[in-house]
Structures are given as structure tokens and as C-alpha cells.
Amino acid sequence: MGSKNLKSLLYHLAAIKKNERVFENAFQGVARMILQDPITKVVVNGKTTYDFPIFRNGKKHVIGMYDEVNSFVSYVKDAAEGGSSSEMAFVLVGEPGNGKTFFVEFLCSRYREFLSEEKNRKYTFRFVDLDKLGDYGKIKTVESQTYEDPMVLAMNFMSSMEKSKEYLASKTGFTQKLVESVYNNYRPLGACSGYIWDQIREFTNEKEDEMLSFVEVVPVPMSESLGTVTGKYPAKDKMTSSAVDLLGEESIQRLLHVTDTNNPYKFDLRRGALARVAGGGIHFSDEIFKNKKDLVQVYLGVIQNRTIEVDGYKWPIDSLIIATSNNAEFNHFLSEKEEAPIVDRCRICYVSHNTNYRLQNSLTQYSIGSETRTTLSNEVLHQDPNLNYAASVGVVLSRLPHSEKLTPVEMLKLSAGDVAGEKSIKTLAEVIDTLNQDTSIEKRYGQKGLGQRNLGRAVQLLIESSETNEGRCMFAYDIFKALERVVLDYVTDPNDRKKYLEDLKIAKSMYRERIMTEMFNAYMDEPHAIRKDVMNYVNMIIGIDAENLGPDKMWKYKDPQNGELKALKIDERYITSVDERLGLKTREQRDTFRTSIRKIYGQKISLDPEYDFMDNLELVKAVTDVRLKSDIAGAGSLVGALANRTNEENQKLYDRMVRTMFNKLNYCNTCAQKTIEYFCTQEDES
């Protein structure tokens, strides 16, 4: 048989030699897929960590999970280099609704895409013309049941390993080095392939060309619905699950054809989930510890030996095994001491909830949905521009533990890389380290809280409420009511429930601060009015000590955002008002604060010229208060004017603000009016 034949074994070996096809195990394939793009660095909770672009691309990709992704990549890389990880499974343990299954399914879909590229495609082989052998009835072709790579057949081509090595070197022109590197991944043929190959060897008297005529190389089918290459085994209940679902069983149908009772081909392995991913695939076991004992024991054998074993027959497999489990099941499993060997064979990765409210914005958007939402009467449902912020802050605060060293708001801001007054990121790192020393997983940082599913439920409750449907708008403040309902209905532990309700109160006060800023922007008829005023204050306190400051208090400086020269009049009355709002009474306090602002300015602007201090909530609040109170003669008079619209002037102001909110700030009439109404109440003032 000429090697021009695309289905011949020699053609496949030649393609590997030319680097047109690859022979690698599952770990090497996944590691190559992840590491083919340049790695980036990110700072998470004060520590530098690596990030891998493959997890951040696509319409619905993985958000956050930096530590978990790093753990997974180092596990795969270690296994690809022949480390101890190759005899382990990777198990993600954590609360429900924090993205474990999503992460694995995302990885699987990326791996399928990677393998569908021509160079990375997986191949297997089948035996043809078996009717010549006489033992197979009407069965003429037999495909490798575990999708073995043709190279595995080539490595076992002759009756001994030495002869096979010689055959590879002489027939295919493999160099000694290439032969050795291929044999690093050596594994014997599975029971049925080995048995049939022995029969073919005997039938042809080991004549190489005749032996080759019985073999055809074919691509492994990539259909997701067949469960090949990436397969999922969800835990079933005690009655319906059995080892057959994983390993396969004797096939009555085959026994009608195969007359030789010793032939292992009588076992149908594809009936089980493992054989279908055994050719360099990913096996995903959802809720692995929910399975009954004997199935977990089956996994123990499969993980450690990487073989499917049925009635003493063995089939080596090449799979990356990933599993998930929730905390409750895992703890229950650990409490039964005799189950220690399986945990010993697992690389456990504790998955925490996302604690960065800025990253949570994207996750909240997943829950709200990217499609246009409609009311029950099929009218377009508007989304309040503050809805995402309110929901994100609400759920993230529930995931943060209470600490002596940091308030919940400081912890929230530091976790997102924002400025939190005097508190530094080091304090947060210390808090996290202390919490992560706890033997009880649930007390560690970010392990408890409202998960994505709870957020999804809250969004559903918001959409189904009559207020939302009547007003045709998802008003941000209503998400707090929905989250409270979810806490009361779905959180069973009374201590947790109490904490989450407290956290929601804090979230409401943060929403209140944001509304103050929005109202000022609306009043000034300018979307970024507050931002400009904050930057003016920052530039003034940098310029106030400048040497080139004349008696007219005009200060010239270079704007780092566009490099232009700008002039700024330093208004000491304005600076003093903001200082007082910030509670800076003495000269020392003012100097300390200004030094810290200059320091932040110096650090941030060099990395991000667009940095605008809007994450410094105390400063934003102080500037907002000063401007609201000074611009609108007398404290609280904007509230008064908006609340009491009996005179024409107040009505005009109200209409103008609603118009600005509608035209420039993405509000609709409903949420603009409701937001102004909320602003006029004294609710949630901190």
C-alpha cells in the first residue's frame, strides 16, 4: 500500500514527521492550546498573577477566577511534562453558582475548537477486511474502541518494542531522537485492538505490507452530541447509576457475531463515557462526590492507572479528568475517613466567588442578558443605567467577610483595585492571608455569599414584578427588594441571612452616593460634571504649592491625558470647603491628605493617563456635596426645589433635569422620575 493513500498508516506517520500532524497526549494538547498566546500579568488583591488570553476571548467568556485558572494551568503543564499531576484528577470545589461548571464547559468548547484546526486534529484507526480472519461473522470493520492514536499502533507494530522501534526508523525515516520522543508517550494497545492485531500478525506471518492492508487511519469524530473528545458524566442517583455508564459492558449483539469467546471485542466500551474521550480528550465528571461509593472507586482506578478495566481486560486511556463538587458534598465525603485514597488522587482547587465589583459588572450583564428584554405585553423593557452597579455591589458585598481591620466598603474598593482612603492593598492581602489559614473552607475569603444563580433569581423577580411591567423599566433600586426576597427565600442559615441583609443596607447607601453624583451631573446638564470638578480639586491641591503660582492664583500645567498646556485658577475657598467635607480640620490632616493624593496621582497617571479619581468615593462625595450645596443656594434646596414643584421655576428645573437624564445619561422617563423621587427622600443616607 503506497503512502500516498490518505488513510494509510505510513501516510499518517510521514505527516507526523513533517510536522503536519501531531502526536501528543491530552495534557500536552491542552497545555499547548492555553500557552500558544502570550501570557499577561494582572494584580489581584495586591499580588501579581498571570492571566491567559484564551479564557478571556469570545462572547461569553470566563470572568475573574485568576487563582483558579493559574492552578489549572500549572496542573496541566506539570502533567504535560510527566509530573505527578498526570496521575491526578483536577477537582473544582466551591459553593453552587460560582462558575465551576461554566469554567469546565468553556474549556471543553475551546478544546473542541482547537482540535478542529487541521494541524491539531485527532486521528484513530480501524481494522478492515476482518471477514478474511474468519472469527467475526458479519463484522467486517472494527474501530479502536478507545480512539487510540495510530502512533500507538505503530509503537506496537511488531511483536516486541525493539523491533517496532527498528520498523519506525527504517520504514518512515524517523530519526533516533524522534523515535525516543514518541516513545516517551508509549502505551500498549487496548485489549481488543491488541488481540485483533495479534490475529492479523499471525494471519499474515508478520509480512509488513499485508499487515498494513488491514489498517485504515480515520479522524476522530468531533460531534459534541456524541460525547467524543469532550464528554460529561453527571452524577445520577443511587439506583440508576452503575459502573457500566463509565466503563461499558458485554455486548449481546457482538457475541452473536464473535465466535471466539476469549476475544475482548465482546465488550462494548463506547457504552461508557470514558472510552469516548480516551483518545486525548477531556472527561468532565459533574458533582463527582455525589456518585455512590463503587463509582467513586471506579474513578480511583481510572485516575491512578489511566486504564479502563473490565473483567481483567485493560484498555489504556489518555484523558484529562476534571471534576466539580460543592462544599457540602465534599465535606461529607471527607468526613468518611476510608475515602481518603480518592482525595489523595485529586488536585483540589477551592473556587471562591468573584469579589471584584468591577468584574462583577460583566457577570451581572450575563444574568440580565444581552438580548433586549420585553414586558409581559411585549413592549421593550428599559434598563436603568444604575441597575448593573446596584446589583453588582449588592452581591459582591455579601461575599466579603466582616473584618476588624477593614470596613465592608473599604474591602469592596480594595478588592477592585480602587482607592480606600488611608487603607492600603497590603491590609487587604493580610486579611485574606489570615482568613485563608482557616481549616474550614467556608470561612475563607470569598467562599460564602450570593452566587450567580441567586443574582439570576433576583433579576427574574425584578422583571416579573408589576412595577417593572407597568413602568416598562428595570429600576435600579428595585433590585435591592428582589435580592432581599432571594435572601429570605433561599438562604437557610440564619446568621448568613442576617449578614446578607446588613450587606444590602450598605449597598443601598453606596447606591445613594452614586445617585448624588448622577443628580449633580443632571443639574449641571453635563454627563461628566462631577468628574471635572474632582479633577479640578486634585489639580488645585497639586498646584497650590507650585513655585510658578502668581498673585492671581493662575497655575499652568500640562494635562497628562492629551499633553496640552492648561491654565487653572486656584480657588482656595473651594479647596477649603472640600477639605471640611472630608473632615480635614487641622493643617497636619490637610497636608497628609494632599500628600497622599499627589502620591496616588504620581503612581496612577504613569500607568493610566485616563485615571480620574472617581473610584475615591469619599472625595467624590465631598466634591458632590460642596457643589450641590453651594451651586444651589442653601443646603438641601435642590431636594426642596425638586420635591416642591408648585411654582413654575421649580417645575422648569425638574423638567430640564429629566430631559438631561433622558437625552444624555441613558435614563427613560420612568427611571429618571423615580431616581429624582428617591433623591428627594432621606432614605439610605449614610
Buried (B, 14 or more C-beta within 10 A) or exposed (E): BEBEEEBBBBBBBBBBBEEEBBBBBBBBBBBBBBBEEEEEEEEBBBEEEEBBEBBEEEEEBBBBBBBBBBBBBBBBBBBBEEBEBBEBBBBBBBBBBBBBBBBBBBBBEBBBBBBEEEEBBBBBBBBBEBEEBEBBBEBEEBBBBBBBBBBBBBBBBBEEBEEBBBBBBEBBEBEEEBBEEBBEBEBBBBBBBBBBBEBBBEBBEBEBEBBBBBBBBBEBEBEEEEBBBBBBBEBBEEEEBBBEBBBBBEBEEBBEBBEBEEBBBBBBBBBBBBBBBBBBBBBBBBBBBBBBEEBBBBBBBBBBEBBBBBEEBBBBBBBBBBBBBBBEBBBEBBEEEEBEEBBEBBBBBBBBBBBBBBBBBBBBBBBBEEEEBEBEEEEEBBBBBBBBBBBBBBBBBBBBBEBEEBBBBBBBBBBBBBBBBEBEBEBBBBBBEEBBEEEEBBEBBBBBBBBBBBBBBBBEBBBEBEBBBEBBBBBBBBBBBBBBBBBEEEBEEEEBBEBBBBBBEBBBBBBBBBBBBBBBBBBBEBBBBBBBBBBBBBBBBBBBEEEEBEEEBEBEBEEBEEEEEEEBEBEEEBBEBBBBBBEBEEEEEBEEBBEEBBEBBEEBEEEEEEBBBBBBBBBBBBBBBBBBBEEBEEEEEBBEBBBEBEEEEBBEBBEEBBBBBBEBBBBBBBBBBBBBEBBBEEEBEE
